Amino acid sequence: MVRRDSRTSIVLEKHCSVSELSKQWGFSENTIRRLFRKEPGVIKIVHQETLHKRGYTSMRIPERIAQRVHRRLQGLV
């Protein structure tokens, strides 16, 4: 049996954008952002506000994190 380092495998797995999960789950993008805002393991890239652009945060959600949240929403966790 090959033991995989969980930190390495999470890097290689599919990551979803907020928009992708919104379409798959049938929720608004704002709902997806709220669900994953404080979830450990979600990649967040913060773009600071400048004189000419508003600030925003880009999120990428690893597949296993999305599955965990989905199970929790179903009451399975």
N, CA, C and O atoms as a GROMACS GRO file, in nm:
protein
  308
    1MET      N    1   0.084  -0.117   0.000
    1MET     CA    2   0.000   0.000   0.000
    1MET      C    3   0.090   0.124   0.000
    1MET      O    4   0.187   0.131   0.075
    2VAL      N    5   0.056   0.221  -0.084
    2VAL     CA    6   0.133   0.345  -0.091
    2VAL      C    7   0.065   0.449  -0.004
    2VAL      O    8  -0.053   0.477  -0.021
    3ARG      N    9   0.138   0.504   0.089
    3ARG     CA   10   0.084   0.607   0.177
    3ARG      C   11   0.106   0.743   0.113
    3ARG      O   12   0.219   0.779   0.082
    4ARG      N   13  -0.002   0.818   0.092
    4ARG     CA   14   0.008   0.949   0.028
    4ARG      C   15   0.005   1.058   0.134
    4ARG      O   16  -0.074   1.053   0.228
    5ASP      N   17   0.090   1.155   0.116
    5ASP     CA   18   0.091   1.272   0.204
    5ASP      C   19  -0.028   1.358   0.167
    5ASP      O   20  -0.041   1.401   0.053
    6SER      N   21  -0.117   1.384   0.264
    6SER     CA   22  -0.241   1.457   0.234
    6SER      C   23  -0.213   1.598   0.184
    6SER      O   24  -0.291   1.652   0.106
    7ARG      N   25  -0.102   1.658   0.226
    7ARG     CA   26  -0.069   1.792   0.178
    7ARG      C   27  -0.033   1.790   0.030
    7ARG      O   28  -0.064   1.884  -0.043
    8THR      N   29   0.032   1.684  -0.014
    8THR     CA   30   0.068   1.672  -0.155
    8THR      C   31  -0.054   1.641  -0.239
    8THR      O   32  -0.072   1.700  -0.346
    9SER      N   33  -0.138   1.550  -0.195
    9SER     CA   34  -0.252   1.509  -0.275
    9SER      C   35  -0.354   1.622  -0.290
    9SER      O   36  -0.419   1.630  -0.395
   10ILE      N   37  -0.370   1.707  -0.191
   10ILE     CA   38  -0.466   1.818  -0.204
   10ILE      C   39  -0.419   1.919  -0.309
   10ILE      O   40  -0.501   1.986  -0.371
   11VAL      N   41  -0.289   1.928  -0.328
   11VAL     CA   42  -0.235   2.018  -0.430
   11VAL      C   43  -0.271   1.970  -0.569
   11VAL      O   44  -0.297   2.051  -0.658
   12LEU      N   45  -0.273   1.840  -0.589
   12LEU     CA   46  -0.296   1.782  -0.721
   12LEU      C   47  -0.443   1.762  -0.755
   12LEU      O   48  -0.477   1.740  -0.871
   13GLU      N   49  -0.532   1.771  -0.656
   13GLU     CA   50  -0.673   1.747  -0.686
   13GLU      C   51  -0.738   1.869  -0.751
   13GLU      O   52  -0.684   1.979  -0.747
   14LYS      N   53  -0.854   1.848  -0.810
   14LYS     CA   54  -0.928   1.955  -0.877
   14LYS      C   55  -0.971   2.061  -0.776
   14LYS      O   56  -1.016   2.030  -0.666
   15HIS      N   57  -0.956   2.186  -0.816
   15HIS     CA   58  -1.002   2.300  -0.736
   15HIS      C   59  -1.111   2.371  -0.815
   15HIS      O   60  -1.096   2.394  -0.935
   16CYS      N   61  -1.220   2.405  -0.748
   16CYS     CA   62  -1.334   2.471  -0.813
   16CYS      C   63  -1.336   2.619  -0.779
   16CYS      O   64  -1.296   2.660  -0.670
   17SER      N   65  -1.383   2.698  -0.873
   17SER     CA   66  -1.406   2.839  -0.844
   17SER      C   67  -1.544   2.853  -0.780
   17SER      O   68  -1.624   2.759  -0.781
   18VAL      N   69  -1.571   2.968  -0.725
   18VAL     CA   70  -1.701   2.997  -0.667
   18VAL      C   71  -1.809   2.982  -0.774
   18VAL      O   72  -1.916   2.926  -0.749
   19SER      N   73  -1.782   3.032  -0.893
   19SER     CA   74  -1.876   3.026  -1.004
   19SER      C   75  -1.909   2.881  -1.042
   19SER      O   76  -2.025   2.848  -1.065
   20GLU      N   77  -1.807   2.796  -1.048
   20GLU     CA   78  -1.829   2.656  -1.083
   20GLU      C   79  -1.917   2.585  -0.980
   20GLU      O   80  -2.011   2.514  -1.016
   21LEU      N   81  -1.886   2.604  -0.852
   21LEU     CA   82  -1.966   2.539  -0.748
   21LEU      C   83  -2.108   2.595  -0.745
   21LEU      O   84  -2.203   2.522  -0.718
   22SER      N   85  -2.122   2.723  -0.771
   22SER     CA   86  -2.253   2.786  -0.776
   22SER      C   87  -2.342   2.717  -0.879
   22SER      O   88  -2.459   2.688  -0.852
   23LYS      N   89  -2.288   2.691  -0.996
   23LYS     CA   90  -2.364   2.625  -1.102
   23LYS      C   91  -2.391   2.478  -1.068
   23LYS      O   92  -2.502   2.429  -1.090
   24GLN      N   93  -2.292   2.408  -1.013
   24GLN     CA   94  -2.308   2.267  -0.980
   24GLN      C   95  -2.411   2.245  -0.869
   24GLN      O   96  -2.492   2.152  -0.876
   25TRP      N   97  -2.408   2.330  -0.768
   25TRP     CA   98  -2.493   2.312  -0.651
   25TRP      C   99  -2.626   2.386  -0.661
   25TRP      O  100  -2.718   2.358  -0.584
   26GLY      N  101  -2.638   2.479  -0.755
   26GLY     CA  102  -2.763   2.553  -0.771
   26GLY      C  103  -2.783   2.661  -0.667
   26GLY      O  104  -2.897   2.700  -0.638
   27PHE      N  105  -2.673   2.711  -0.610
   27PHE     CA  106  -2.679   2.822  -0.514
   27PHE      C  107  -2.620   2.946  -0.580
   27PHE      O  108  -2.549   2.936  -0.679
   28SER      N  109  -2.650   3.062  -0.524
   28SER     CA  110  -2.590   3.184  -0.575
   28SER      C  111  -2.442   3.187  -0.539
   28SER      O  112  -2.397   3.117  -0.448
   29GLU      N  113  -2.367   3.268  -0.611
   29GLU     CA  114  -2.224   3.284  -0.580
   29GLU      C  115  -2.205   3.340  -0.439
   29GLU      O  116  -2.111   3.302  -0.370
   30ASN      N  117  -2.292   3.430  -0.397
   30ASN     CA  118  -2.281   3.485  -0.262
   30ASN      C  119  -2.299   3.378  -0.155
   30ASN      O  120  -2.230   3.378  -0.054
   31THR      N  121  -2.392   3.286  -0.179
   31THR     CA  122  -2.414   3.175  -0.084
   31THR      C  123  -2.290   3.087  -0.077
   31THR      O  124  -2.248   3.048   0.032
   32ILE      N  125  -2.231   3.054  -0.192
   32ILE     CA  126  -2.109   2.972  -0.194
   32ILE      C  127  -1.997   3.043  -0.119
   32ILE      O  128  -1.926   2.980  -0.041
   33ARG      N  129  -1.981   3.172  -0.143
   33ARG     CA  130  -1.877   3.248  -0.070
   33ARG      C  131  -1.898   3.241   0.080
   33ARG      O  132  -1.803   3.222   0.156
   34ARG      N  133  -2.024   3.258   0.125
   34ARG     CA  134  -2.053   3.252   0.269
   34ARG      C  135  -2.024   3.113   0.326
   34ARG      O  136  -1.969   3.101   0.435
   35LEU      N  137  -2.061   3.008   0.251
   35LEU     CA  138  -2.039   2.872   0.299
   35LEU      C  139  -1.891   2.840   0.318
   35LEU      O  140  -1.855   2.767   0.411
   36PHE      N  141  -1.805   2.894   0.231
   36PHE     CA  142  -1.664   2.859   0.232
   36PHE      C  143  -1.572   2.966   0.290
   36PHE      O  144  -1.451   2.946   0.296
   37ARG      N  145  -1.628   3.079   0.332
   37ARG     CA  146  -1.548   3.192   0.380
   37ARG      C  147  -1.449   3.152   0.489
   37ARG      O  148  -1.332   3.192   0.484
   38LYS      N  149  -1.493   3.076   0.588
   38LYS     CA  150  -1.406   3.040   0.702
   38LYS      C  151  -1.365   2.894   0.700
   38LYS      O  152  -1.314   2.843   0.800
   39GLU      N  153  -1.385   2.827   0.588
   39GLU     CA  154  -1.355   2.684   0.579
   39GLU      C  155  -1.204   2.662   0.565
   39GLU      O  156  -1.142   2.717   0.474
   40PRO      N  157  -1.145   2.582   0.654
   40PRO     CA  158  -1.001   2.553   0.643
   40PRO      C  159  -0.971   2.478   0.513
   40PRO      O  160  -1.047   2.390   0.473
   41GLY      N  161  -0.861   2.513   0.450
   41GLY     CA  162  -0.818   2.445   0.328
   41GLY      C  163  -0.855   2.515   0.199
   41GLY      O  164  -0.806   2.478   0.092
   42VAL      N  165  -0.942   2.616   0.208
   42VAL     CA  166  -0.981   2.693   0.088
   42VAL      C  167  -0.870   2.794   0.058
   42VAL      O  168  -0.820   2.862   0.149
   43ILE      N  169  -0.834   2.804  -0.069
   43ILE     CA  170  -0.730   2.899  -0.109
   43ILE      C  171  -0.795   3.035  -0.133
   43ILE      O  172  -0.890   3.047  -0.211
   44LYS      N  173  -0.743   3.136  -0.065
   44LYS     CA  174  -0.796   3.272  -0.080
   44LYS      C  175  -0.682   3.364  -0.120
   44LYS      O  176  -0.579   3.371  -0.053
   45ILE      N  177  -0.703   3.435  -0.229
   45ILE     CA  178  -0.605   3.533  -0.275
   45ILE      C  179  -0.672   3.670  -0.264
   45ILE      O  180  -0.769   3.699  -0.334
   46VAL      N  181  -0.617   3.753  -0.178
   46VAL     CA  182  -0.676   3.885  -0.152
   46VAL      C  183  -0.607   3.988  -0.240
   46VAL      O  184  -0.485   3.999  -0.241
   47HIS      N  185  -0.687   4.063  -0.313
   47HIS     CA  186  -0.638   4.172  -0.396
   47HIS      C  187  -0.679   4.302  -0.327
   47HIS      O  188  -0.798   4.332  -0.316
   48GLN      N  189  -0.582   4.376  -0.282
   48GLN     CA  190  -0.610   4.498  -0.207
   48GLN      C  191  -0.669   4.607  -0.296
   48GLN      O  192  -0.644   4.613  -0.416
   49GLU      N  193  -0.748   4.690  -0.234
   49GLU     CA  194  -0.806   4.805  -0.305
   49GLU      C  195  -0.695   4.904  -0.341
   49GLU      O  196  -0.603   4.928  -0.263
   50THR      N  197  -0.706   4.960  -0.460
   50THR     CA  198  -0.613   5.064  -0.502
   50THR      C  199  -0.694   5.191  -0.528
   50THR      O  200  -0.815   5.194  -0.507
   51LEU      N  201  -0.628   5.291  -0.572
   51LEU     CA  202  -0.694   5.418  -0.600
   51LEU      C  203  -0.801   5.403  -0.708
   51LEU      O  204  -0.902   5.473  -0.705
   52HIS      N  205  -0.780   5.311  -0.803
   52HIS     CA  206  -0.871   5.299  -0.917
   52HIS      C  207  -0.948   5.168  -0.922
   52HIS      O  208  -1.034   5.151  -1.008
   53LYS      N  209  -0.919   5.074  -0.831
   53LYS     CA  210  -0.987   4.944  -0.833
   53LYS      C  211  -1.032   4.906  -0.693
   53LYS      O  212  -0.962   4.932  -0.595
   54ARG      N  213  -1.149   4.843  -0.686
   54ARG     CA  214  -1.196   4.795  -0.557
   54ARG      C  215  -1.120   4.668  -0.519
   54ARG      O  216  -1.066   4.600  -0.606
   55GLY      N  217  -1.115   4.638  -0.392
   55GLY     CA  218  -1.051   4.516  -0.347
   55GLY      C  219  -1.144   4.397  -0.363
   55GLY      O  220  -1.266   4.413  -0.362
   56TYR      N  221  -1.088   4.278  -0.378
   56TYR     CA  222  -1.169   4.156  -0.387
   56TYR      C  223  -1.084   4.036  -0.348
   56TYR      O  224  -0.962   4.045  -0.340
   57THR      N  225  -1.151   3.926  -0.322
   57THR     CA  226  -1.084   3.802  -0.285
   57THR      C  227  -1.122   3.693  -0.383
   57THR      O  228  -1.240   3.668  -0.406
   58SER      N  229  -1.022   3.627  -0.441
   58SER     CA  230  -1.045   3.511  -0.528
   58SER      C  231  -1.037   3.387  -0.442
   58SER      O  232  -0.951   3.376  -0.354
   59MET      N  233  -1.128   3.292  -0.466
   59MET     CA  234  -1.130   3.168  -0.388
   59MET      C  235  -1.122   3.048  -0.482
   59MET      O  236  -1.184   3.047  -0.588
   60ARG      N  237  -1.045   2.947  -0.442
   60ARG     CA  238  -1.041   2.819  -0.509
   60ARG      C  239  -1.066   2.714  -0.402
   60ARG      O  240  -1.000   2.712  -0.298
   61ILE      N  241  -1.161   2.626  -0.430
   61ILE     CA  242  -1.207   2.531  -0.329
   61ILE      C  243  -1.167   2.390  -0.373
   61ILE      O  244  -1.217   2.340  -0.473
   62PRO      N  245  -1.077   2.325  -0.297
   62PRO     CA  246  -1.039   2.188  -0.330
   62PRO      C  247  -1.160   2.095  -0.324
   62PRO      O  248  -1.251   2.113  -0.242
   63GLU      N  249  -1.160   1.995  -0.411
   63GLU     CA  250  -1.273   1.903  -0.422
   63GLU      C  251  -1.308   1.837  -0.289
   63GLU      O  252  -1.426   1.826  -0.255
   64ARG      N  253  -1.207   1.794  -0.213
   64ARG     CA  254  -1.238   1.726  -0.087
   64ARG      C  255  -1.302   1.822   0.015
   64ARG      O  256  -1.382   1.778   0.098
   65ILE      N  257  -1.266   1.951   0.010
   65ILE     CA  258  -1.328   2.048   0.100
   65ILE      C  259  -1.475   2.068   0.060
   65ILE      O  260  -1.563   2.075   0.146
   66ALA      N  261  -1.500   2.077  -0.070
   66ALA     CA  262  -1.638   2.091  -0.120
   66ALA      C  263  -1.720   1.970  -0.078
   66ALA      O  264  -1.836   1.985  -0.038
   67GLN      N  265  -1.664   1.850  -0.088
   67GLN     CA  266  -1.735   1.728  -0.047
   67GLN      C  267  -1.766   1.731   0.102
   67GLN      O  268  -1.875   1.692   0.143
   68ARG      N  269  -1.671   1.776   0.181
   68ARG     CA  270  -1.690   1.783   0.327
   68ARG      C  271  -1.805   1.878   0.361
   68ARG      O  272  -1.890   1.844   0.443
   69VAL      N  273  -1.807   1.995   0.298
   69VAL     CA  274  -1.912   2.092   0.325
   69VAL      C  275  -2.047   2.037   0.276
   69VAL      O  276  -2.149   2.055   0.343
   70HIS      N  277  -2.047   1.971   0.162
   70HIS     CA  278  -2.170   1.914   0.108
   70HIS      C  279  -2.227   1.810   0.204
   70HIS      O  280  -2.348   1.808   0.229
   71ARG      N  281  -2.141   1.722   0.258
   71ARG     CA  282  -2.186   1.623   0.355
   71ARG      C  283  -2.242   1.691   0.481
   71ARG      O  284  -2.343   1.648   0.535
   72ARG      N  285  -2.175   1.797   0.525
   72ARG     CA  286  -2.221   1.869   0.643
   72ARG      C  287  -2.359   1.931   0.619
   72ARG      O  288  -2.446   1.928   0.707
   73LEU      N  289  -2.380   1.986   0.500
   73LEU     CA  290  -2.509   2.046   0.467
   73LEU      C  291  -2.620   1.941   0.461
   73LEU      O  292  -2.736   1.970   0.489
   74GLN      N  293  -2.584   1.818   0.425
   74GLN     CA  294  -2.681   1.709   0.420
   74GLN      C  295  -2.705   1.648   0.558
   74GLN      O  296  -2.794   1.565   0.575
   75GLY      N  297  -2.626   1.691   0.657
   75GLY     CA  298  -2.641   1.637   0.791
   75GLY      C  299  -2.573   1.503   0.810
   75GLY      O  300  -2.605   1.429   0.902
   76LEU      N  301  -2.478   1.471   0.722
   76LEU     CA  302  -2.409   1.343   0.729
   76LEU      C  303  -2.282   1.348   0.812
   76LEU      O  304  -2.221   1.244   0.838
   77VAL      N  305  -2.240   1.466   0.854
   77VAL     CA  306  -2.115   1.478   0.932
   77VAL      C  307  -2.149   1.518   1.072
   77VAL      O  308  -2.059   1.534   1.155
   0.00000   0.00000   0.00000
